[in-house]
Amino acid sequence: MSNRSILILATNKKKYVKFALNCALSIKIHNPDLQIFIATNLRLKTKIEGVTILPIEEEIANLFIETKLYLDYFLQTDETIYIDADSLCYGNLSPIFDACNKMDVTVIGKTVPLADYWGEENVKFAKGEFKIDKSIMFNGGLYYLKRSVLTSDIYTTARKISKKYDEYGFHRIHGDWKNEEDLVSIGMISHGQLPIDDNGLFVTGISAFRKPKKLNVIKGLIFFEPKNNPHEHNSQLLIHFGGNNLNSFPYISQRILLQLNQLGFPTFLATLIVNLCINVPFHFLNYFRKKYKNPHSLLPKIN
């Protein structure tokens, strides 16, 4: 594991530092020998063994999401997996490294025809301007990178395209931030790099329509119910919670589990405390809220 590491960004806001530290704690539970680097422009000290702080220049940190176009600047080991700070780890990450290491740069995603992304009218432009014959659809919450000349070339290409971002007509997130995914996709394809299709085994997300019934970051337990998809798995290694969930359930329960674990609480006791103090009250209030929306459901049924 000495040649493998995890990279997390935590720039500009304290909440991202909190996310990053929680992410690092969760990784260490299931990957005790894996090196972790947190790159930040904020003052940050950590006592988590095996976690190293890397400084980021303000000029790069202030690019916000576009900072991810500079991941190649922060590589400290032969193989690195970048993980968004608002993620938590639920298992050994070696299978992700092993699945990705045939490429110098890769992502969890799928290739799609150019027309599916660019539209039929722009296929000729994409082929001529960027020398690509396909596109990659993926979420930028995870990147795999080798410390190599090819990786540098891919990110140099992405940064070069970024200079003409608006001229090329790429979409800005919330009308403000550049989206690095489009640019890295072009850099990868133009240099012969392909995505990894994990078939839902490695990474999952949480939304209003898909919430876990059981989660325990210490035990590595993930259980979604009911399953919307018969092929859906409950054994993912990473959950991407989303940046707005630091103070929302179920992230709170996972955060407190991590804190209790770090304080030395036995797993069974930490689990009991979180179940009694957070999970049960939340599910009760959620049940009551649903009932309250329909007052008639509170009345006894008459046969």
C-alpha positions in Angstrom: 0.0 0.0 0.0 3.0 2.3 0.3 2.7 3.3 -3.4 -1.0 4.0 -3.1 -2.8 7.0 -1.4 -6.0 8.9 -1.2 -6.3 12.6 -2.0 -9.0 14.9 -0.6 -9.5 18.6 -1.3 -10.7 20.9 1.4 -10.6 24.5 0.2 -12.0 27.9 1.1 -14.7 26.9 3.6 -14.4 25.2 7.1 -17.3 22.9 6.3 -15.2 21.2 3.6 -12.4 20.7 6.2 -15.0 18.9 8.4 -16.1 16.8 5.5 -12.5 15.9 4.6 -11.6 14.9 8.2 -14.7 12.7 8.5 -13.8 11.1 5.1 -10.3 10.5 6.3 -11.5 8.9 9.5 -13.8 6.6 7.6 -11.0 5.5 5.2 -8.6 4.8 8.1 -11.1 2.4 9.8 -11.2 0.1 6.8 -7.8 0.9 5.2 -5.4 1.5 8.2 -2.2 1.3 6.1 -3.4 3.6 3.3 -1.8 7.1 3.1 -4.2 10.0 3.0 -3.4 13.6 1.8 -5.7 16.5 2.4 -4.9 19.5 0.2 -6.2 22.8 1.6 -5.6 26.5 1.7 -7.0 26.7 5.2 -5.2 26.3 8.5 -5.6 22.7 9.4 -4.0 20.4 11.9 -4.9 16.8 12.3 -3.9 14.1 14.8 -5.2 11.3 12.6 -2.3 8.9 12.0 -1.3 8.6 8.4 -3.0 11.8 7.3 -0.8 14.5 5.8 -1.8 18.1 5.0 -0.7 19.6 1.7 -0.9 23.3 1.1 -2.7 24.7 -2.0 -1.8 28.0 -3.5 -4.7 30.6 -3.1 -4.7 31.1 -6.9 -5.7 27.5 -7.4 -7.9 27.1 -4.4 -10.0 30.0 -5.4 -11.0 28.2 -8.6 -13.4 26.2 -6.4 -14.6 23.1 -8.5 -12.1 23.9 -11.2 -9.4 23.2 -8.6 -9.9 19.5 -9.6 -8.2 20.4 -12.9 -4.9 20.5 -10.9 -5.1 17.1 -9.2 -1.9 16.1 -10.9 -0.1 18.8 -8.9 -0.8 17.0 -5.6 0.2 13.4 -6.4 2.5 12.0 -3.7 2.5 8.3 -4.6 2.6 6.1 -7.7 -1.2 5.5 -7.6 -3.8 8.0 -6.1 -7.5 7.9 -5.8 -9.1 11.4 -5.4 -12.3 11.3 -3.4 -14.7 14.2 -2.9 -14.6 15.3 0.8 -18.4 14.8 1.2 -18.0 11.1 0.8 -17.5 8.3 3.5 -15.8 5.0 3.1 -17.4 1.7 4.0 -14.8 -0.9 3.0 -11.3 -1.8 1.8 -10.5 0.4 -1.3 -8.0 -2.0 -2.8 -10.6 -3.4 -5.4 -11.0 0.2 -6.8 -7.2 0.6 -7.2 -7.0 -2.9 -8.8 -9.9 -2.2 -11.2 -8.4 1.1 -12.3 -4.7 0.5 -12.6 -4.7 -0.4 -16.3 -5.2 3.3 -16.9 -3.1 6.3 -16.0 -6.2 8.4 -15.4 -9.7 7.0 -15.1 -13.1 7.5 -13.5 -16.2 5.4 -12.6 -18.4 5.9 -15.7 -19.3 4.9 -19.2 -18.4 5.9 -22.7 -21.2 7.2 -24.9 -21.3 8.2 -28.6 -20.4 11.8 -29.3 -23.9 12.6 -30.4 -25.3 11.6 -27.1 -23.4 14.4 -25.4 -22.6 17.0 -28.1 -25.7 16.5 -30.2 -25.6 15.5 -33.9 -24.9 19.0 -35.0 -21.7 19.3 -32.9 -20.1 15.9 -33.6 -18.0 17.2 -36.4 -16.8 20.1 -34.2 -15.9 17.8 -31.3 -13.9 15.5 -33.6 -12.1 18.3 -35.3 -11.4 20.5 -32.3 -10.6 18.0 -29.6 -9.6 14.9 -31.6 -12.1 12.6 -29.8 -14.5 10.0 -31.1 -16.6 9.4 -28.0 -17.4 11.0 -24.6 -17.4 9.8 -21.0 -20.4 10.2 -18.7 -19.3 10.2 -15.0 -19.4 11.9 -11.7 -16.3 13.8 -10.6 -16.5 12.5 -7.0 -13.8 10.0 -7.7 -10.7 10.0 -10.0 -7.9 7.5 -10.3 -4.5 8.9 -11.2 -1.0 7.5 -11.7 2.0 9.8 -11.2 3.1 9.8 -14.8 3.9 12.0 -17.8 0.6 10.8 -19.4 -1.4 12.0 -16.4 0.3 15.4 -16.7 -0.4 15.6 -20.4 -4.1 14.7 -19.8 -4.5 17.5 -17.2 -2.5 19.9 -19.2 -4.9 19.3 -22.1 -7.9 19.9 -19.8 -6.5 23.1 -18.4 -5.8 24.3 -21.9 -9.4 23.8 -22.9 -10.5 25.5 -19.7 -9.1 28.8 -21.0 -11.7 28.8 -23.7 -14.5 27.3 -21.5 -17.1 29.9 -22.3 -16.1 30.3 -25.9 -16.7 26.5 -26.4 -20.1 26.9 -24.8 -19.6 24.6 -21.8 -22.2 24.8 -19.0 -21.2 26.7 -15.8 -22.6 25.2 -12.5 -25.1 27.7 -11.0 -24.0 30.1 -13.8 -20.7 30.6 -12.1 -18.3 27.6 -11.7 -16.6 25.6 -14.4 -17.3 21.9 -14.5 -14.1 20.0 -14.7 -15.8 16.7 -15.8 -16.3 17.8 -19.4 -12.6 18.9 -19.7 -11.1 15.8 -18.0 -13.3 13.6 -20.2 -11.8 15.2 -23.4 -8.3 14.9 -21.9 -8.8 11.3 -21.2 -10.4 10.3 -24.5 -7.8 12.3 -26.5 -5.0 10.3 -24.7 -6.6 6.9 -25.0 -7.9 6.6 -21.4 -11.2 4.8 -20.7 -13.6 4.8 -17.7 -14.3 1.9 -15.4 -17.9 0.6 -15.2 -18.2 -0.6 -11.6 -21.7 -2.0 -12.1 -22.8 -0.2 -8.9 -20.2 -2.1 -6.7 -17.9 0.7 -5.7 -19.7 4.1 -5.4 -23.2 5.1 -4.7 -25.1 8.3 -3.8 -28.0 9.4 -1.6 -31.0 11.4 -2.8 -34.5 12.2 -1.7 -35.7 9.2 -3.7 -33.0 6.8 -2.5 -32.2 6.7 1.2 -30.5 3.9 3.1 -32.5 1.9 5.6 -29.3 0.9 7.5 -25.9 2.6 7.6 -22.9 2.0 9.9 -19.6 3.5 8.8 -17.7 1.6 11.5 -19.1 -1.8 10.6 -19.0 -1.0 6.8 -22.8 -1.6 6.7 -24.9 -0.3 3.8 -28.4 -1.4 3.2 -30.9 0.3 0.9 -34.6 -0.8 1.0 -36.7 -1.1 -0.9 -34.6 -1.7 -3.9 -35.8 0.3 -7.0 -33.5 -1.8 -9.2 -33.3 -5.6 -8.8 -29.6 -5.4 -9.8 -28.8 -2.8 -7.2 -26.1 -3.7 -4.6 -25.8 -3.1 -0.9 -22.1 -3.6 -0.7 -20.7 -0.3 -2.0 -17.3 0.9 -0.8 -18.0 4.7 -0.9 -21.1 6.8 -0.4 -21.2 10.3 -1.9 -23.5 12.2 0.4 -23.5 15.6 -1.3 -22.1 18.9 0.0 -25.3 20.1 1.6 -25.6 17.2 4.0 -23.1 18.0 6.8 -26.0 18.8 9.2 -28.6 16.4 7.9 -29.6 12.8 8.6 -28.1 10.3 7.8 -24.7 12.0 7.6 -25.0 13.2 11.2 -25.4 9.6 12.5 -22.3 8.6 10.5 -20.3 11.6 11.7 -21.1 10.8 15.4 -20.2 7.2 14.9 -16.8 8.3 13.6 -16.3 10.6 16.5 -17.2 8.0 19.1 -14.9 5.5 17.4 -12.1 8.0 17.5 -12.7 8.5 21.2 -12.3 4.8 21.7 -15.9 3.7 22.2 -16.5 0.0 21.4 -18.4 -0.5 18.1 -21.5 -2.0 19.8 -21.7 0.9 22.3 -21.2 3.6 19.6 -23.8 1.9 17.5 -26.2 1.8 20.5 -25.7 5.4 21.4 -26.3 6.6 17.8 -29.4 4.3 17.4 -31.0 5.6 20.6 -30.1 9.2 20.3 -30.3 9.9 16.6 -31.7 7.1 14.4 -34.8 6.2 16.5 -35.8 9.8 17.2 -35.4 10.7 13.5 -37.4 7.8 12.2 -40.1 8.5 14.8 -40.3 12.2 13.8 -40.3 11.3 10.1 -43.1 8.9 10.6 -45.1 11.4 12.7 -44.5 14.1 10.0 -45.9 11.9 7.3 -48.9 11.2 9.5 -49.4 14.8 10.3 -49.7 15.7 6.7 -52.8 13.6 6.6 -54.8 14.2 9.8 -57.3 11.5 8.9 -54.6 8.9 9.2 -54.3 9.7 12.9 -57.9 8.6 13.5 -58.7 5.0 14.5 -59.9 2.8 11.7 -63.5 1.8 11.9 -64.4 -1.6 10.4 
